């Protein structure tokens, strides 16, 4: 089976892929709310005066989900965020 790797735009070659496609499946791992070359983006920061003093989890997840959505949609797929809590699955939309 051929594997297809997806990196964040502008990421240096030594940075691992954000996702890998194997057949009909796309697997994501290690997504963080920072760009590998540019650091913490403004949309994640709480304060421009204190850029490294924490971030709102909502801003971080929005950034990570947007990266996932961009990768999926650029290859003709749809992003529908779901989360699991115990044995129940719920849509975040």
Buried (B, 14 or more C-beta within 10 A) or exposed (E): EEEEEBBBEEBEEEBEBBBBBEEEEBEBEEBEBBBBEEEBEEEBBEEEEEEEEEBEEEBBBBBBBEBBBBBBEEEEEEBEEEEEEEEEEEEEE
